[in-house]
Amino acid sequence: MKIQVLNHDKNVLEFKMIGERHTLPQLLKTELLANSEVEFVSYKLEHPLDNDSSFILKTKKTDPKKVLIETCKDIIKDLDNFEAAVKSLK
């Protein structure tokens, strides 16, 4: 996946996810909203036929890149737990 950074400063990270429409951006948004350090998070497609989504993350104090990385790690842990649960099915 390719990510194009549009803006990154102390409390804001804006980027475009190339080739991603709703699946990953919605998952990230949902998980980020659970983080008390997140002040605002959203994503959008400029046009219904676009294949790229624009994502914005605003944090209270922490570097948004750090918050995004930690959220990705949490999602991976959740997916690992889900995979283990599926493997245990009979």
C-alpha positions as CSV (number, residue, x, y, z in Angstrom):
1,M,0.0,0.0,0.0
2,K,1.2,3.5,-0.8
3,I,0.6,6.4,1.6
4,Q,1.0,10.0,0.5
5,V,1.4,12.4,3.4
6,L,-0.4,15.7,2.8
7,N,0.3,17.4,6.1
8,H,2.1,16.3,9.3
9,D,2.7,18.7,12.2
10,K,2.6,18.5,15.9
11,N,-1.0,17.4,16.3
12,V,-2.3,16.7,12.8
13,L,-1.6,14.0,10.3
14,E,-3.3,14.1,6.9
15,F,-2.6,11.5,4.3
16,K,-4.0,9.8,1.3
17,M,-4.3,6.0,1.2
18,I,-3.7,5.0,-2.4
19,G,-6.0,2.1,-3.5
20,E,-8.0,2.0,-0.3
21,R,-11.7,2.9,-0.3
22,H,-13.6,2.1,2.9
23,T,-12.4,-1.1,4.6
24,L,-9.1,-0.1,6.2
25,P,-9.9,3.6,6.7
26,Q,-13.2,2.7,8.5
27,L,-11.4,0.2,10.7
28,L,-8.7,2.7,11.6
29,K,-11.2,5.4,12.3
30,T,-13.2,3.2,14.6
31,E,-10.2,2.1,16.6
32,L,-8.7,5.6,16.7
33,L,-12.0,7.0,18.1
34,A,-11.5,4.7,21.2
35,N,-8.2,6.5,22.0
36,S,-8.6,9.3,24.5
37,E,-5.7,11.2,22.9
38,V,-7.6,11.5,19.6
39,E,-9.4,14.8,19.2
40,F,-10.7,14.2,15.7
41,V,-10.5,11.6,13.0
42,S,-12.2,11.2,9.7
43,Y,-11.7,10.0,6.2
44,K,-13.4,10.7,2.9
45,L,-13.4,9.8,-0.8
46,E,-13.3,12.9,-3.0
47,H,-15.6,11.2,-5.5
48,P,-17.7,8.0,-5.4
49,L,-15.6,6.4,-8.1
50,D,-12.3,7.3,-6.4
51,N,-10.0,4.4,-5.3
52,D,-8.1,6.6,-2.8
53,S,-9.2,7.9,0.6
54,S,-8.0,11.0,2.3
55,F,-7.5,10.5,6.1
56,I,-7.1,13.1,8.8
57,L,-6.1,12.5,12.4
58,K,-5.9,15.3,15.1
59,T,-4.6,14.5,18.5
60,K,-4.6,16.5,21.8
61,K,-0.9,16.3,22.7
62,T,0.8,13.2,21.3
63,D,2.3,13.0,17.8
64,P,-0.5,11.6,15.6
65,K,2.0,9.3,13.8
66,K,2.8,7.6,17.1
67,V,-1.0,7.3,17.9
68,L,-1.6,5.8,14.4
69,I,1.3,3.3,14.8
70,E,0.0,2.2,18.3
71,T,-3.5,1.8,16.9
72,C,-2.2,-0.4,14.0
73,K,-0.4,-2.6,16.6
74,D,-3.7,-2.9,18.6
75,I,-5.6,-3.9,15.4
76,I,-2.9,-6.5,14.6
77,K,-3.3,-8.0,18.1
78,D,-7.1,-8.1,17.7
79,L,-6.7,-9.9,14.4
80,D,-4.2,-12.4,15.9
81,N,-6.7,-13.2,18.7
82,F,-9.5,-13.6,16.1
83,E,-7.3,-15.9,14.0
84,A,-6.5,-18.0,17.1
85,A,-10.3,-18.2,17.8
86,V,-11.0,-19.3,14.3
87,K,-8.3,-21.9,14.4
88,S,-9.8,-23.3,17.6
89,L,-13.2,-23.9,15.9
90,K,-14.2,-27.5,15.3
